[in-house]
Amino acid sequence: MEEERDYSSSVVLGISDALIEMTGILAGLTFAFQDMSLIALSGMVTGIAASCSMGASEFLSKRAEPDGGSPVKAAFSTWAAYLCVVTVLISPYLLIDGEVGGMEAHVAAFTVTLLLGVGVVAAFNVWWSSKKGVAFLPRFFEMMGILAFITVLSYALGLALGDLLG
């Protein structure tokens, strides 16, 4: 039972980091590049590299703990959770082609990405709340607040760097 908790914490790490990091990255890329293919490619390369990095970091972290469970299973759990979230968040950039509801494609894709991110946060917190017996709303709003802050910060950074670099 102890190992199961360790692996669920590895899933938590992968999901949380992917949501925060990839939403911020996609915000910055979306408004810096405004090119669907370039955003998707950059997001995929970043997301795959980051999922591998997170898996490797989790492996090393679990190896350093005397009772950390299987480092390989923990690493795989983190890597897989991260990569699943990356796939969900990048999918609008691969599927949307042209204007949607009067919005340019890149704006529509980012809007859908944000909605998918909220859905992932909600689904994750439903799962976590039922698994751990904790309240849903405080955890949901905490994650949403962090996600919103990083997204706005990355959006501003993307605009500033886009202007600076042309």
C-alpha positions in Angstrom: 0.0 0.0 0.0 2.9 2.3 0.7 4.2 1.9 -2.8 0.8 2.8 -4.3 1.0 6.2 -2.5 4.4 6.7 -3.8 3.2 6.1 -7.4 0.2 8.3 -7.0 2.5 11.1 -5.8 4.6 10.5 -8.9 1.4 10.9 -11.0 0.6 14.1 -9.1 4.1 15.4 -9.9 3.8 14.7 -13.6 0.3 16.1 -14.0 0.9 19.3 -11.9 4.2 20.1 -13.5 2.9 19.5 -17.1 -0.2 21.6 -16.5 1.7 24.5 -15.1 4.8 24.3 -17.3 3.1 23.5 -20.7 0.3 26.0 -20.3 2.8 28.7 -19.6 5.0 27.6 -22.5 2.0 27.4 -24.9 0.9 30.9 -23.8 4.3 32.3 -24.5 4.7 30.5 -27.8 1.2 31.3 -29.0 1.5 35.0 -28.8 5.2 35.2 -29.7 5.0 33.0 -32.9 1.2 33.1 -33.9 2.0 30.2 -36.2 0.1 26.9 -35.4 2.7 24.6 -36.9 5.6 26.3 -35.1 3.7 26.4 -31.8 2.8 22.7 -32.1 6.3 21.7 -33.0 7.9 23.8 -30.3 5.4 22.6 -27.7 5.9 18.9 -28.7 9.7 19.1 -28.5 9.6 20.9 -25.2 6.9 18.6 -23.8 8.6 15.4 -24.8 12.0 16.6 -23.4 10.4 17.9 -20.2 8.5 14.6 -19.7 11.7 12.7 -20.0 13.5 15.1 -17.7 10.7 14.8 -15.1 10.8 11.0 -15.3 14.6 10.9 -14.9 14.4 13.3 -12.0 11.7 11.2 -10.3 13.8 8.1 -10.8 16.8 9.8 -9.1 14.6 11.1 -6.3 13.1 7.7 -5.5 16.5 6.1 -5.6 17.7 8.6 -2.9 14.8 7.6 -0.6 15.4 4.4 1.4 11.7 3.4 1.3 10.7 5.3 -1.9 9.3 2.2 -3.7 10.4 1.2 -7.2 12.3 4.1 -8.9 11.4 2.7 -12.3 7.7 2.6 -11.6 7.8 6.0 -10.1 9.7 7.4 -13.0 7.3 5.8 -15.5 4.3 7.2 -13.6 5.7 10.7 -13.7 6.8 10.5 -17.4 3.4 9.0 -18.5 1.3 11.5 -16.6 3.4 14.4 -17.9 3.3 13.1 -21.5 -0.5 12.6 -21.4 -1.1 16.1 -20.3 1.3 17.5 -22.9 -0.7 15.5 -25.6 -4.0 16.9 -24.4 -2.8 20.5 -24.2 -1.1 20.5 -27.6 -3.9 18.8 -29.4 -5.8 22.0 -30.3 -2.8 23.3 -32.2 -2.8 20.1 -34.3 -6.6 19.9 -34.8 -7.8 23.5 -35.4 -7.4 24.8 -38.9 -8.5 28.3 -39.6 -10.7 30.8 -37.7 -13.1 29.5 -35.0 -15.9 31.7 -33.8 -14.3 34.8 -35.2 -11.0 34.1 -33.4 -7.7 33.6 -35.3 -6.6 29.9 -35.2 -3.8 30.4 -32.7 -6.1 32.3 -30.3 -8.8 29.7 -30.7 -6.3 26.9 -30.1 -5.0 28.6 -27.0 -8.5 29.1 -25.7 -9.3 25.4 -26.2 -6.0 24.5 -24.5 -7.0 26.6 -21.5 -10.4 24.9 -21.3 -8.7 21.5 -21.6 -6.3 22.6 -18.8 -9.3 23.4 -16.6 -10.8 20.1 -17.4 -7.6 18.2 -16.5 -7.3 20.2 -13.2 -10.9 19.3 -12.4 -10.6 15.6 -13.3 -7.3 15.3 -11.5 -8.8 16.9 -8.3 -11.9 14.7 -8.4 -9.6 11.7 -8.6 -7.2 13.0 -5.9 -10.1 14.1 -3.6 -11.8 10.7 -3.7 -8.4 8.9 -3.3 -7.2 11.0 -0.4 -10.6 12.0 1.1 -9.8 15.7 0.9 -12.0 18.6 -0.2 -12.2 19.2 -3.9 -12.7 23.0 -4.2 -9.7 24.2 -2.2 -7.3 22.0 -4.2 -9.0 22.9 -7.5 -8.8 26.6 -6.8 -5.2 26.4 -5.6 -4.1 24.6 -8.8 -6.2 27.0 -11.0 -4.6 30.0 -9.3 -1.1 28.8 -9.9 -2.0 27.8 -13.5 -3.5 31.3 -14.1 -0.6 33.1 -12.7 2.0 31.2 -14.7 -0.1 31.5 -17.9 -0.4 35.3 -17.5 3.2 35.7 -16.7 4.2 33.6 -19.8 1.8 35.4 -22.0 3.4 38.7 -21.0 6.9 37.3 -21.5 5.9 35.9 -24.9 4.6 39.3 -26.0 7.7 41.1 -24.7 10.1 38.7 -26.3 8.1 38.7 -29.5 8.4 42.5 -29.8 12.1 42.5 -28.7 13.1 39.8 -31.2 10.7 40.7 -34.0 
